């Protein structure tokens, strides 16, 4: 059947289709439930804000060494009839932290050496300061056995501090350890020295200097006083000077303590003594000695 035939059988008028009307369903709103959800949301937001404020206001606390009470530390404790010195050494663990010693450097003497280019102040009770500037160039042998210059400073009434320096070209004898500046040693900068230092309580570069405090673990047997245990040290790096490096080093424990005996008594607990030093939990004389060295190092000047 063709299209014309199909048209002949269709009704004259198509029926009109009615679009159904969609009637929305009316639902009752649970305002109680909505109100409860809003209140809970507000509480959650307020709690988050409060927590953020508390975290922001909380001070940053730098951790300090944990000091165990003496009865929890393994110590080669002497018998009750042990020496007074043994008891004084063990009493260190009961010392309280000490405040910084008040020191007036205006009353101190001044040491100045214009040839070497160094000046600093020192306590008057140390007596007179004497310097020795030695030419150690070997002029008899070829090649020379020794070269360079060595420098020392000593005090007439005080022998606990070691001050020494050397020229950059000084020949280092086997086993020697004269400080000639960081450019001449294995670690060419103060920071690299600190990064490779394993036996120090602290190691802190400061300008052209380096502050070091050796610990009880640093007990290697050498001829260098600055490598001994419990020494406060200041290295002065001055590559453009005739004496290219100077080291100031001293112990600080009061004379009533025998360091070798102390190390024997605290064997295996060296870190505890190191922590006591950091927390300034030593006897008053030891702390005063330590603070005196700190003040002396502050007065060092190159001229």
C-alpha positions as CSV (number, residue, x, y, z in Angstrom):
1,X,0.0,0.0,0.0
2,X,1.4,3.3,-1.0
3,X,1.4,6.6,1.0
4,X,-1.7,7.8,-0.7
5,X,-3.7,4.7,0.2
6,X,-2.6,5.0,3.8
7,X,-3.8,8.6,4.0
8,X,-7.3,7.5,2.7
9,X,-7.9,5.2,5.7
10,X,-6.8,7.7,8.4
11,X,-9.6,9.6,10.2
12,X,-10.3,13.2,9.1
13,X,-9.2,14.6,12.5
14,X,-6.7,13.2,15.0
15,X,-7.8,13.1,18.7
16,X,-6.2,15.7,20.9
17,X,-3.8,14.2,23.6
18,X,-4.3,15.5,27.1
19,X,-1.0,16.2,29.0
20,X,-1.4,14.8,32.5
21,X,-1.2,17.3,35.3
22,X,1.4,16.5,38.0
23,X,0.2,17.5,41.4
24,X,3.1,17.9,44.0
25,X,2.8,15.9,47.1
26,X,2.8,18.0,50.1
27,X,5.1,16.7,52.8
28,X,5.4,18.0,56.3
29,X,8.8,19.5,57.2
30,X,10.4,18.2,60.4
31,X,11.7,21.5,61.8
32,X,12.9,19.9,65.0
33,X,15.2,17.5,63.2
34,X,16.6,20.3,61.1
35,X,17.2,22.6,64.1
36,X,19.0,19.8,65.9
37,X,21.4,19.2,62.9
38,X,22.1,23.0,62.7
39,X,23.0,23.1,66.4
40,X,25.3,20.1,66.2
41,X,27.0,21.7,63.2
42,X,27.6,24.9,65.1
43,X,29.1,23.0,68.0
44,X,31.5,21.2,65.6
45,X,32.6,24.4,64.0
46,X,33.1,26.1,67.4
47,X,35.1,23.1,68.7
48,X,37.4,23.2,65.7
49,X,38.1,26.9,66.1
50,X,38.8,26.5,69.8
51,X,41.2,23.7,69.2
52,X,43.0,25.7,66.5
53,X,43.4,28.6,68.9
54,X,44.8,26.4,71.7
55,X,47.3,24.8,69.4
56,X,48.5,28.2,68.1
57,X,48.9,29.5,71.7
58,X,50.7,26.5,73.0
59,X,54.4,27.4,73.5
60,X,57.1,25.4,71.8
61,X,59.0,23.5,74.5
62,X,62.6,22.5,73.7
63,X,63.3,19.0,75.0
64,X,66.0,18.8,77.7
65,X,68.1,15.8,78.6
66,X,66.3,13.4,80.8
67,X,68.1,12.9,84.1
68,X,67.5,9.6,85.8
69,X,67.5,9.6,89.6
70,X,70.7,8.3,91.1
71,X,69.2,5.0,92.3
72,X,68.3,4.1,88.7
73,X,71.8,4.7,87.3
74,X,74.3,1.9,87.2
75,X,77.3,3.2,89.1
76,X,80.3,1.5,90.6
77,X,79.2,2.7,94.0
78,X,81.9,2.7,96.6
79,X,81.4,1.0,100.0
80,X,80.0,3.1,102.9
81,X,83.6,3.5,104.0
82,X,84.6,4.9,100.6
83,X,86.7,8.0,100.3
84,X,85.2,11.5,100.8
85,X,86.1,12.2,97.1
86,X,84.0,9.2,96.0
87,X,81.1,10.5,97.9
88,X,81.5,14.0,96.5
89,X,81.6,12.7,92.9
90,X,78.4,10.7,93.5
91,X,76.8,13.8,95.1
92,X,76.9,15.5,91.7
93,X,73.8,13.6,90.8
94,X,71.9,15.5,93.6
95,X,73.1,18.9,92.6
96,X,70.5,21.5,91.7
97,X,70.8,23.7,88.5
98,X,72.9,26.8,89.1
99,X,72.2,30.3,87.7
100,X,74.8,32.1,85.7
101,X,77.7,33.6,87.8
102,X,77.8,37.4,88.0
103,X,81.2,38.4,86.6
104,X,82.4,42.0,86.2
105,X,85.0,41.9,83.4
106,X,85.7,45.6,84.0
107,X,88.1,44.6,86.9
108,X,89.9,42.1,84.7
109,X,93.4,42.6,83.2
110,X,94.0,43.0,79.5
111,X,96.4,40.9,77.4
112,X,97.3,42.4,74.1
113,X,99.9,41.2,71.5
114,X,100.1,43.5,68.5
115,X,102.6,41.3,66.7
116,X,100.2,38.3,66.6
117,X,97.1,40.6,66.6
118,X,95.1,39.3,69.6
119,X,93.6,40.9,72.7
120,X,91.4,39.6,75.5
121,X,90.7,40.1,79.2
122,X,91.4,37.6,82.0
123,X,90.9,37.5,85.8
124,X,93.6,39.4,87.8
125,X,94.1,36.4,90.1
126,X,95.6,34.5,87.2
127,X,98.7,36.7,87.5
128,X,100.8,38.0,84.6
129,X,100.4,36.8,81.1
130,X,103.5,35.9,79.1
131,X,103.5,35.0,75.4
132,X,106.2,33.0,73.5
133,X,106.4,33.4,69.7
134,X,108.8,30.9,68.3
135,X,110.3,30.4,64.9
136,X,110.7,26.7,64.4
137,X,112.0,26.8,60.8
138,X,114.8,24.3,60.4
139,X,117.8,26.2,58.8
140,X,120.3,23.3,59.2
141,X,118.7,20.6,57.1
142,X,117.6,20.4,53.5
143,X,114.8,19.6,53.3
144,X,114.0,21.2,56.7
145,X,112.7,18.9,59.4
146,X,110.4,21.6,60.8
147,X,108.8,24.7,59.4
148,X,106.7,27.6,60.5
149,X,105.9,29.4,63.8
150,X,104.4,28.3,67.1
151,X,102.7,30.6,69.7
152,X,101.8,30.1,73.3
153,X,100.3,32.2,76.1
154,X,100.8,31.3,79.8
155,X,99.9,32.8,83.2
156,X,102.1,33.1,86.2
157,X,99.4,32.0,88.7
158,X,97.1,29.8,86.6
159,X,98.0,26.7,84.6
160,X,94.6,25.2,83.8
161,X,94.1,27.1,80.6
162,X,96.0,26.1,77.4
163,X,96.4,28.8,74.7
164,X,98.3,27.9,71.6
165,X,98.5,28.7,67.9
166,X,100.6,28.0,64.8
167,X,101.3,29.4,61.4
168,X,99.6,27.9,58.4
169,X,102.9,26.5,57.1
170,X,103.9,24.9,60.3
171,X,105.0,21.3,59.8
172,X,102.9,18.9,61.9
173,X,105.1,16.4,63.6
174,X,103.7,12.8,63.8
175,X,101.1,12.7,66.5
176,X,101.0,16.5,66.7
177,X,97.8,18.5,66.9
178,X,98.7,22.2,66.9
179,X,95.7,24.2,65.6
180,X,96.7,26.1,62.4
181,X,93.2,27.1,61.3
182,X,90.4,25.0,59.8
183,X,91.8,25.4,56.2
184,X,94.7,23.2,57.2
185,X,92.9,20.3,58.9
186,X,90.6,17.5,57.7
187,X,87.4,19.5,58.1
188,X,88.0,22.9,56.4
189,X,85.1,24.8,58.0
190,X,83.8,25.0,61.6
191,X,80.5,23.6,60.5
192,X,82.1,20.5,58.9
193,X,84.1,20.0,62.0
194,X,80.9,20.0,64.1
195,X,79.2,17.7,61.6
196,X,82.0,15.1,62.1
197,X,82.5,15.6,65.8
198,X,81.2,12.5,67.8
199,X,82.5,13.2,71.3
200,X,81.2,16.7,72.1
201,X,78.4,17.9,74.3
202,X,77.9,20.8,72.0
203,X,79.7,22.3,69.0
204,X,78.7,25.8,67.8
205,X,80.3,27.9,65.0
206,X,80.3,31.7,65.8
207,X,81.6,34.0,63.1
208,X,85.3,33.1,62.6
209,X,85.3,31.1,65.8
210,X,84.0,27.8,67.1
211,X,82.7,27.0,70.6
212,X,83.1,23.4,71.8
213,X,82.4,21.5,75.0
214,X,83.8,18.0,75.1
215,X,82.0,15.3,77.0
216,X,83.1,12.4,79.2
217,X,83.1,10.1,76.2
218,X,85.9,12.2,74.7
219,X,88.6,10.4,76.7
220,X,91.0,9.5,73.9
221,X,94.6,9.5,75.1
222,X,96.4,12.2,73.0
223,X,99.0,14.9,73.7
224,X,96.4,17.5,72.9
225,X,94.7,19.0,75.9
226,X,91.8,20.2,73.8
227,X,90.8,16.6,73.1
228,X,90.6,15.6,76.7
229,X,87.2,15.0,78.4
230,X,85.1,17.9,79.9
231,X,87.0,20.8,78.3
232,X,85.5,24.1,77.3
233,X,87.3,25.2,74.0
234,X,87.3,28.1,71.7
235,X,88.9,27.9,68.3
236,X,89.8,31.1,66.5
237,X,90.2,30.8,62.8
238,X,92.3,33.6,61.2
239,X,93.8,32.5,57.9
240,X,95.2,35.9,56.9
241,X,97.3,36.2,60.0
242,X,100.9,35.0,60.7
243,X,99.4,32.7,63.4
244,X,96.5,31.3,61.3
245,X,94.7,29.6,64.2
246,X,94.6,29.9,68.0
247,X,92.9,27.6,70.4
248,X,91.8,28.4,74.0
249,X,91.1,25.3,76.1
250,X,90.6,24.6,79.8
251,X,88.9,22.2,82.2
252,X,86.5,23.6,84.7
253,X,85.6,21.0,87.3
254,X,86.6,22.0,90.8
255,X,89.8,20.5,92.2
256,X,88.0,18.3,94.6
257,X,87.0,16.0,91.7
258,X,89.4,13.5,90.3
259,X,88.4,13.2,86.7
260,X,89.8,9.7,86.1
261,X,88.1,8.4,89.3
262,X,84.9,10.0,88.2
263,X,85.0,8.3,84.8
264,X,85.7,5.0,86.6
265,X,82.7,5.5,89.0
266,X,80.3,6.4,86.2
267,X,81.5,3.8,83.7
268,X,78.7,3.2,81.2
269,X,76.8,6.3,82.4
270,X,78.8,9.0,80.6
271,X,75.7,10.6,79.1
272,X,74.3,11.3,82.5
273,X,77.3,13.4,83.5
274,X,77.2,15.2,80.1
275,X,73.5,16.0,80.9
276,X,74.4,17.3,84.3
277,X,77.0,19.7,82.7
278,X,74.4,20.9,80.2
279,X,71.8,21.5,82.9
280,X,74.5,23.3,85.1
281,X,73.9,20.8,87.9
282,X,77.5,21.0,89.2
283,X,79.0,22.4,92.3
284,X,79.3,26.2,92.6
285,X,83.0,26.3,92.0
286,X,82.8,24.2,88.8
287,X,80.0,26.5,87.5
288,X,82.0,29.6,88.4
289,X,85.1,28.2,86.5
290,X,82.9,27.4,83.5
291,X,81.3,30.9,83.5
292,X,84.7,32.5,83.8
293,X,85.8,30.8,80.6
294,X,82.7,31.9,78.8
295,X,83.3,35.5,79.8
296,X,87.0,35.3,78.7
297,X,86.0,33.9,75.3
298,X,83.5,36.9,74.9
299,X,86.3,39.4,75.3
300,X,88.6,37.9,72.6
301,X,89.3,40.4,69.8
302,X,91.5,40.4,66.7
303,X,93.5,43.7,66.4
